[in-house]
């Protein structure tokens, strides 16, 4: 690791849940700290210069690693939504109903308490900027999950990175410039506004959507990479897609520059010392580029798919150069940040994460906490696969055992040689599958509410719709698709929704923003679906003063419309 290390904490922590209750809380800080949590999208562990990648320069991330703490073996989930759910709740993602990234599987159960609601209830201003990806409609929307303000998009994929249309507290507006720059502008505005409103402490969640595709970047960043040699190659060697790698690293450098702008804002406002800054990525790299020799990439439950950098800077309490060597995870961030801030983290539901604050701050409780939490494992899961990681070993989804410290590429199966370790981890995997993955019943169909109390509007995006007749998706990935091939009045698109009683719903069908030209609609009843020739609609809600409509309604398009690009 290319940094000066002032001291090292060796800690082994145990399985989550009840463990959190054993951690001795730190004394409440005299000044409540602010929090800035920054998440990259599809950036691999190897995409940063402080871990040894000489093909990229990330001075802002490097500064966090040097000036704060590095969680050396920090594990997330293989894809976006599950990791975000774990960060937000401190609980493994299946517990909150998050099972995937689209078609409703990304929605986080409304009864889960988020880090935003936790800090909001403690008197913090809370803002979310960028990619949400844990539900679009209320009560899944960030404004319904404890955030005072939201600027960004709720979907998992955004198709345009320049002057992109964005949502700002329920109103769709035109963004300005490159999307990461635009997101940062609004996050900085939130921080500045919080200081003008009586210097209220704040939680600023900045969820960048790069280097996720589409692979596009401003000219200034690309010009540095167009002909740049890539010294660190991934597992494909000479077959590596260098154009993709160059674009990804250029996007990472842009992201790093914007992180630098956030850090500079904290310095300018004299907030840096008492602000906790966290940086991580949501999963492994979105291509086979260099990742420290680890096996796997995004979507994989192996180390390359789930190991992320994680840096935590808090000058008032965390010594520069602190390193925690042992396995940690996204589930730890909620209890740890609450512990550092002195916020009551008691939940109605038990947490899986561990409060690492005593270890980060090297307090008197650190040794006792480490001893009490010995033997920890964390679990990665996607698509029905389950893999278990301890500080030294990984049991992969096929039951093979690897010594990660000696074999990061997972090439030599030790299951026969170290059968006792393999059997222990297999037992943990089986228990996790039974008690976590299979414990939450899967819905028979994915539904959402139109007219949910408190919702200013409800989006009906193409992602959540179903096609009938000749209508087709433009792409197999729903998050980045629109509806096309609408050729007959008999064709239709449906959204499976619930409409509360005593609600009046007005459906808007704007032709420029998201969909079709020339609508002619009639209202009728057909089971429990909205049916429209829209590819993406919004609904505004108000209380109906007289006889309520039926609980479920449907709108059917009677005129074929020319499809246009939809962002869902």
N, C-alpha and C positions, 0 to 999 in steps of 0.2 A: 504494500500500500504506500502510495507516494504522499506521505504527509508526516509531519513531526508529531509523535505520540508522546504526550506528557505522562500519561499513566494508563494502565490497562486494567479493566475489571473483568475477571473470569467468573462467569456466573452460569449455572445450569438451572433452568426453571422448569417447573412441572406442568402437567396437563391442566388446561384452563378450568373454567367453571368455578368450582368451589375454591380453587387456589386463590382467586382474587381476594376472597375474604380473609386469607391468612396474611396478606401483605400489610405491613405496618405503615399507616399513612404518614406522610411528611407533615411537618407543621405548616399551617396555612401561611402563604407568603404575605408580607406586609402590604404589598401592592399587587392587586389582582393582575396577572399578566394577560396581555393580548395573545391571540393565537392566529397564525397564518399557516394553513395546511395546503400544500401544493402537490398536486398529483399529475404526473405525466401519463400519457396514453400510448401504450405499446412501446415504451422505451425499455430496452433490455438492461440487465445489470452491467453489461459491458459497454454501454453507450456514453460513458463519462470518463473524463481524463483522470480523475483522482483514483480510479481503479486500475489504471495502467493502459488505457486506450490512447495511443499516440496519434490516432487519426482524427481525433476530435478535441476541441478545447471548450471546457465548461467551467470557467472560473467561478461563477456564482455557486454552483453546486459544490465545487471543490472547497470554497470558503466555508460553507456549512459543515463539511466534513472536518475541516481543519479547526474551526472555531467552536465546534460543538461535539456531539456524540455521533458515532457510526454504529448502527446495528448490523454487524458483519454478516450474520446469517438470517436475514429478514425474509420471510416467505409470505407471498400473497397467493391469489388463486390464478388459474390458467387464463381466465378471461375477465372482461371489464366489470360487469354488474356484480358478480359475486364478491370481488375484492372491495368494491365501493360499499356494498352492504355491510361487509365485515368492519371496514373502517368506521362507518357511521353508527354501528350498533354495538361493537365489541363482542359480537356473537357469530358463530359459524353461519354462513349464508343460507344453508337449507332451513335453519330455524326460522328465518324471516320469510320463507317462501320463495326465495330467489333461486332459480334452477337453471337459468340460461341468460341469453342476452337479447331476446326478441320474442314477439308473439305473446306478450304478457308474462313470460317467464322471468323477466327482469324486475317485475314489480315487487316492492318490499312491503310486507304486511303492515297495515295501518296501526296495529297495536304495538309495533316495535318502537321503543324510545330511542331517538337518535342523539348523536353528540350535539346537534344543533338545539334540540329541545332541552337537553341537559344544561347547556350553557345559557340558553335563552332564559330558562327558569331561574338561573343564578344571576340574572341582571345584565347579561351580555347582549350587545347588538350582534346580529348574525347575518351573514351574507354569503350567498353561493354564486359562483361565477364560472361559467363554462359548461362542461358536459356533466349532466346529472345521471341519466341512465339507470334510474331505479323506479321508473314509472312516470307517465306523462300526465294522466288525468288525476284529479283530486279523488281520494285523499293520498295519492302517491306523489303528487307534485311537491317540489322542495318547499314551496310556500306553505304547504300543509304539514311539513315535517320539522318545523321549528326555525326555518329561515325567514328573517324579516324581509329580505329582498332577494331577487334572483335575476340574473342576466346571463343568458346562454341558450342552451337547447336541451331538451329532456331526452332526445333520442340517443341511440348508441353510435350513430354515424352521421356526419354532416357532409353534404356533397359539394359545398362551395366554401372555399377558405378566404375569398377576397370580397369585401363589402357584403358579407353574408347576412341574410335575414336572421334576426335573433329575437328571442322573447325577453321582454323586460317587464316583469311583474304582471303578466297576463296580456300585455300588448306587444304585438309583433312590430319590430322596428328594423330599420336598415343599419347594419353595422358599418364601421368605418375602417377600411384598410385590412391588413392581414388578421386573421381571426384571433391568433394568440396575442397580438398587440392590442387588439380591441378588447379582449377579455381582461387583459392586464390594466388597460385604461380604466375600466369600470371598477375593478378591484381596488385600484389606487384611489379612485374617487370615493369609494365606500370608506376606506381607512381615513382619508382626509375629512370626510363628513362626520365620522365618529368623534373626531377631536373637536369639531366645531359644535357638537351637541353635548357639551358638558363633559368631554373627555370620558365617555362611557367605554368600558373595555369591550373588545370586539373579538369575534371569531370570524375569520375571513377564509372561506373554503374556495380555493382556486383550482378547478379541475380542468387543466388544459386538455385539448383533444389532439395533440401532436406528440409523437410522429405517426399517429394513426393515419391511414389512407383517407382521402386521396393524397398521393404523394406530390404536394405542391408547396412551394416556399418562396418568399420574396427574392427578387433578383440579387439583392446584396448578399444574402446568404448563399444562394446557389452559385454565384460567380466565384466564390472562394473554393467551391467544391467541384466545379465542372470538370477540371482536369487534375484534381488532386489525387496523388497516389494513396491507396488504401493499404496501410502497412499491416494492420491487424485483419486477418481474414477469418471467416467463419468456417464451419465444417465442410462446406462445398469446395473450398480451395479455389482453384482457377475457374470453376464453374459458377462462382458466386455472382449474383446480379449486382454488379458494381454501381450501376445507375441508381438502383433502388437504395443500396447502402449509402451512396453519397447523398441522396435526397433525404434519407432518414437522419443522417448525422447533421446535415444542414438544418433540418427542422429542430433537432435537439439543440443546436447552437442558438437558434432563434428563441427557443423555449428558455434556455439558460440566460440569454440576454434579458428576457422579460422577468425571470426570477431576480436578476440583478436590479431591475427597476423597482421591484417590490422591496428588496433589501435597502436600496438607496432611499426610498420613501420613508422607511422606518428610521433610518439615520437622520434624514432631514427633519422629521417631526420629533426627534429625540425619544423615540419609542423602542429602539433596538434592544437596549439592555433588558427591558421588561416585556419583551415579546418572544413567545415560543414560536419558532419556525420549523416546520416539518416538511421534508421532501421525500417522495417515493414515487414509484411507478405502479401501474395497476396489474401488470403481468409481464411476461417475457417479451423478447423482441418479435416484431411482426415479419421478420425474414430471417434467413439463416446467416446472419452476420456474426461477428466476433462476440462471444459471451464468456470469455474466460475458460474456454474448453468444456463448458457444461453441455450436457445432452438436453436437447429439446428447445422449443421456442414457444411462442404464444399458442395456447390451446393444449399444451402438454402438461402432465402432472409431474414431469421430471424437473430437476433443478433449473435447467435453462428456461423452463416455462413459468416458474413460480418464484425464483429468487430475484429480489429487487434490492437496489440500493435503498437505504433509509438513513437520513441524516436529521438530527434534532439539535437545534441551537437554542440556547436559553442562557445568555451571558450572566444573568443574575444568579443562576444556580448550577449550571452545568459547566464543568471545567473543559477548556479546549482540549481536543485530542482524546476524549473519552471513547473507549471502544468496548462494546459488549460482544463477546465472541460467540455466545451461544444462541441457539435457535429462538427466534422471536417471529411475530407475525402481525398482519394487519389487524387482527382481533385485539392486539394489545394497545392500539393507539387510543381508543376511547378511555379505558381506565387509566392509562399512563398520563394523558393530557389532563384528565380530571384530577389525578393525584398531584401533578405538578402545579396546577392552578388552585388547589385547595377547594375544588368544587365537589359537593356531595354527589357521589356516583352510585348511590343506592338505587337499584332497579327493581321493578316488579318481577323481572325475569333474571335468572342468573347469567352472569357473563362468562364467556369462554376465555376472554383475554386476561392478561396479567398486568398489574400496575408495576411498571418498571421504574417509577420515579425514585424510589430509594436507591436503586442501582445507578441511575443516571446522575444523581446528585451526590453519590458517595457518602451518604449519611451514615449515622451510627447503626441504622437498621439494615444496611445493605448486606452485611455478612449473614445475619440471621435470616433475612428474606431469601437469599440465595440458597442457604442450607435447607430451608423449609420447602423450597420449590425444586429440589433436585429431581432429575429424570424426565424432563419435559419432552413432549412430542407435539408437532403441529401437523395438520392434515390438509392435503390438497385434493380437490375433487372436481371433476367435470365430465359430463356425458356418461355418468354411471361409474367412472373409474375412481378409485380411492388409492392414494399414496401417502405414506407416513414418513415424516422427517424428524429425526432426533438431531442432537448437535453433531453427531459424527456420522450417522448412517441414514440412508434412505431405503425404505422398502417400496419398490415401485408398484404400479398398478397390476403387474403380472406376478407379484409375490417374490421378485428377485431382490436380493440385498446387496447394497453397495456401501463401501467406506468412502464417503464423500470427501473427506479430508485428503485421502490418498488417491482417489479415483473420481474426480469431478465429472469426467465424461461417462461414468457409469458403464464401464466395459467389462468388469470382472465380478461375476455373481458370487457372493460369499455365503449364500443361504445354506449350503451344505456344510461349509467349514465352520460357520458361526450359527448353528441351528438354534441355540438358545435365544440369541438376539432376534433372529428371523421369526421365531415362534412368538416372542413377546410383541413384536411390531405387528404381526399378522393378527394377534388377538386384539390389539388396539384398533386396527383397521376394521375388523369384524364388528367390534363394539360400536365404533363410530358409524358404520353403515347402518347398524340396527337402531341406535339411539339418536342419531342426527339425520342422516340422509333419508332413511325410510320412515322416520317418526312423524313427519309432517305430511298429512294426506295431500295428494296432488288433486287439483280441481278437475272435474270431468270436462270442463271447458273454461277457457279464459274469458272473463267478463270484466267490464268496468262500468262505472256509474256515469250517467249523463244527468246533470242537475244535482250533484252531491252538495249538501248544505255547506255554504261558504265558498263554493267554487265560483269564480267570476266567469269562467268559460270552460268548455270541455272540447278538447281536440279529438277529431276522428281521423287520425293519420292513416296513410296507406298501409303502414306497417301492421296495424291492428285489424285491417279489413280482410274479408274473404271474398274471393271472386266466384262468379257464376256465369255460365254460358261461355262465350268466347273470350271474356276478359282475362288478361294474363298479367303477371308481374314482369317488370322490366329486368329483374335480376333475382336469382335464387335466394339472395340474402335480403330478408324483408326490411332490415334497417336502412338499406340503401336502395330502395326500389320505388317505382311508381307504377300505376296501373296503365295498361295500354291494350290495344286491340279491341277497343269498344266499338263494335260494328253494328249492333242490333239493338232495337228498343227492348228486346226480351232479355238482354244481358243485364246484370246487376252486380252490385258490391254490397256486402253486408258487414255490419259491426255488431257483435254480440254485447248488448248493454242492458243495464237496469236503469229505469227511470223512476225516481221516488214519486210517491203520490203527492198531490197538492203542489206540483211544480209546473210552471209554464216554461217551455223551452223554445227559443227562437234560433233557428239554424241559419248561419251565414254561409253563403257560397261565393266568396270573392273569386273573380276570374283571374286576377293577376298573380296573387300570392302563391296559390298552391294547386291550381287544378284545371277546371274545364271552362269552356266558353259555351254559352247558350243553354242554360238549364231550363227545363220545364218540369216542375215537381208536383206531385199530388200526394196527399197524406192518406194513408190507409193503415189497416192493421194486418200484420202477418207475423204471428208468433211473437218473438222477443228480439227483434233485430231492427236496426236502422239500415235502410237500404237507399242508396243514392247513386246518382251518376257522378258524384264528387269523388275525387281521389283522395282528398283530405279536407275535412270540414271543421268548423268550430261551432259550438253551441253556447249561447248566452242564456242565463237562467234568472228567473224571477218567480215569486210566489203567485200562484193562480188564485184570484179572490173568489171564484165561484166553483161550480161543480168540477171536481178533478177529472182529468183525462184518464184513460186506462193506464195501468202501470207501465206498459210497454207499447211503443209506437214504432212506426216504420215509415220511411220516405222512399219512394220509388221513382227513379228517373224514367221519363217517358220519351225523352229525346236523346238520341245518341250524341255524344259530345266529343270534340277533338281533344285527346289527352295531351297534357303538358307535363313537364318535369315536376315531380314532387320530392320533397326533401326527406320524407320518412324512410 
